[in-house]
Amino acid sequence: MKKRHLAALLAGLAMTGLAASPAFAQAYNRLVGTWKMVSAVLDPQGANQPVYGPNPHGWLVFTPELTYIQVLTDPRVPKFANNARGQGTDAENRLAMASSIGMFGRYTVDERGEFAGNRVEGATFPNWVGNTRTRNDLRLLVEGDRMTEYFKRPEGAEVRIVWERVK
């Protein structure tokens, strides 16, 4: 009887270790990891205009704890003339704001480990704070180490971002 309990205990401990491992988390949650932006285009009537320039910079990180952080930038934006962050000119500030976005919050996945929705808890665009987005607004499709994001803007234009998993 003791051997049977010991075997059950060891099996339980092995499963606990497996469930905590990154490989198991990714099998259950396909989003977990760090993603690098490859391309980002705005598609009003098929125009495919680059959103963050021809070589956008961006990272998107999904944690196993169901939190995320995303920063997207256009590397062509020039440095401000003044090194003090709050001392940019109106033109510098407008360009920086229009050429980047950063946000963080919580997300959910469904039983297949696929994106189900998120809630923005903080963002460089304050109007997004508190917003909840569902698959109707935001779709993330993972195929191996590549993910495609489809985001519908309030005016109806769709942004398509291609991500590559960082290894």
C-alpha positions as CSV (number, residue, x, y, z in Angstrom):
1,M,0.0,0.0,0.0
2,K,2.8,2.4,0.9
3,K,4.5,1.8,-2.5
4,R,1.2,2.7,-4.3
5,H,1.0,6.0,-2.3
6,L,4.6,6.8,-3.0
7,A,4.1,6.2,-6.7
8,A,1.0,8.4,-6.7
9,L,2.9,11.1,-4.8
10,L,5.8,11.0,-7.2
11,A,3.5,11.1,-10.2
12,G,1.7,14.1,-8.8
13,L,5.0,15.9,-8.1
14,A,6.1,15.2,-11.7
15,M,2.9,16.5,-13.1
16,T,3.2,19.7,-10.9
17,G,6.7,20.2,-12.3
18,L,5.5,19.7,-15.8
19,A,2.6,22.1,-15.4
20,A,5.0,24.8,-14.2
21,S,7.5,24.3,-17.0
22,P,7.5,26.8,-19.9
23,A,6.9,24.0,-22.5
24,F,3.6,23.0,-20.8
25,A,2.5,26.6,-20.4
26,Q,3.0,27.3,-24.1
27,A,1.1,24.1,-25.0
28,Y,-1.8,25.4,-23.0
29,N,-1.3,29.1,-23.7
30,R,-0.1,29.6,-27.3
31,L,0.7,33.3,-26.6
32,V,3.2,33.0,-23.8
33,G,6.6,34.4,-24.7
34,T,8.3,37.5,-26.2
35,W,7.3,38.5,-29.8
36,K,9.2,40.9,-32.1
37,M,7.2,43.0,-34.6
38,V,8.1,42.2,-38.2
39,S,5.6,44.4,-40.0
40,A,2.6,46.6,-39.3
41,V,0.2,47.9,-42.0
42,L,-3.0,49.9,-42.0
43,D,-5.4,48.6,-44.6
44,P,-8.0,51.2,-45.5
45,Q,-9.5,49.7,-48.7
46,G,-6.4,47.5,-49.4
47,A,-3.8,50.3,-49.3
48,N,-1.5,48.5,-46.9
49,Q,0.2,51.7,-45.5
50,P,3.1,51.1,-43.1
51,V,1.9,52.2,-39.6
52,Y,5.3,52.4,-37.9
53,G,7.5,52.9,-41.0
54,P,9.1,50.3,-43.3
55,N,11.1,48.7,-40.5
56,P,9.0,49.0,-37.4
57,H,10.3,48.3,-33.9
58,G,8.2,46.6,-31.3
59,W,7.9,44.0,-28.7
60,L,4.9,42.2,-27.2
61,V,5.3,40.0,-24.1
62,F,2.7,37.6,-22.8
63,T,3.4,36.1,-19.4
64,P,2.1,32.8,-18.0
65,E,0.3,34.9,-15.3
66,L,-1.9,36.4,-18.1
67,T,-0.4,39.8,-18.2
68,Y,1.0,41.5,-21.3
69,I,3.1,44.6,-22.3
70,Q,3.4,46.0,-25.8
71,V,5.6,48.8,-27.1
72,L,5.5,49.8,-30.8
73,T,7.7,52.5,-32.4
74,D,8.7,54.0,-35.7
75,P,12.6,54.1,-35.5
76,R,12.7,57.0,-38.0
77,V,11.4,59.4,-35.4
78,P,14.3,61.8,-34.7
79,K,15.6,62.5,-31.2
80,F,14.3,65.6,-29.5
81,A,16.5,68.7,-29.5
82,N,16.4,68.8,-25.7
83,N,17.4,65.8,-23.6
84,A,14.8,66.5,-21.0
85,R,11.8,64.3,-21.8
86,G,9.1,66.9,-20.8
87,Q,10.8,69.7,-22.8
88,G,10.0,68.6,-26.4
89,T,8.5,71.0,-28.9
90,D,4.9,70.7,-29.9
91,A,6.0,69.2,-33.3
92,E,8.4,66.7,-31.6
93,N,5.7,65.6,-29.1
94,R,3.1,65.3,-31.8
95,L,5.4,63.1,-34.0
96,A,6.4,60.9,-31.1
97,M,2.8,60.4,-30.0
98,A,1.6,59.6,-33.5
99,S,4.5,57.2,-34.2
100,S,4.4,55.0,-31.1
101,I,2.1,53.3,-28.6
102,G,2.8,51.5,-25.4
103,M,0.3,49.6,-23.2
104,F,0.0,46.9,-20.6
105,G,-2.7,44.9,-18.9
106,R,-4.3,41.5,-18.6
107,Y,-5.4,39.0,-21.2
108,T,-7.4,35.8,-21.3
109,V,-7.2,32.6,-23.4
110,D,-9.8,30.0,-24.2
111,E,-9.6,26.3,-23.6
112,R,-7.5,25.8,-26.7
113,G,-4.9,28.3,-25.4
114,E,-5.9,30.9,-28.0
115,F,-6.4,34.6,-27.4
116,A,-9.9,35.4,-26.0
117,G,-9.5,39.1,-25.0
118,N,-7.6,41.7,-23.0
119,R,-8.1,44.7,-20.7
120,V,-5.8,47.7,-21.1
121,E,-4.7,48.8,-17.6
122,G,-2.2,51.5,-18.8
123,A,-1.3,53.1,-22.1
124,T,0.5,56.0,-23.6
125,F,-2.8,56.9,-25.3
126,P,-5.0,57.5,-22.2
127,N,-8.2,56.9,-24.0
128,W,-7.5,53.2,-24.2
129,V,-7.0,52.8,-20.4
130,G,-9.8,50.7,-19.0
131,N,-10.9,49.3,-22.5
132,T,-11.7,45.7,-22.8
133,R,-11.1,44.2,-26.3
134,T,-12.6,40.9,-27.4
135,R,-12.0,38.9,-30.6
136,N,-14.5,41.2,-32.3
137,D,-11.9,44.1,-32.0
138,L,-8.6,42.1,-31.8
139,R,-7.6,38.8,-33.2
140,L,-4.3,37.0,-32.6
141,L,-3.6,34.0,-34.7
142,V,-0.5,31.9,-33.8
143,E,1.0,29.6,-36.3
144,G,4.2,28.1,-34.8
145,D,6.6,31.0,-34.1
146,R,4.6,33.5,-36.2
147,M,1.6,35.4,-35.0
148,T,-0.6,37.8,-36.9
149,E,-2.6,40.5,-35.1
150,Y,-5.7,42.0,-36.6
151,F,-6.9,45.1,-34.8
152,K,-9.9,47.1,-35.9
153,R,-9.7,50.8,-35.2
154,P,-12.9,52.6,-34.0
155,E,-13.3,54.3,-37.4
156,G,-13.3,50.8,-39.0
157,A,-9.7,50.6,-40.5
158,E,-7.9,47.4,-39.8
159,V,-4.3,47.2,-38.7
160,R,-2.4,44.0,-39.4
161,I,0.8,43.3,-37.4
162,V,3.0,40.3,-38.0
163,W,5.1,39.1,-35.0
164,E,7.9,36.6,-34.7
165,R,8.6,34.7,-31.5
166,V,11.9,35.7,-29.9
167,K,14.1,32.7,-29.1
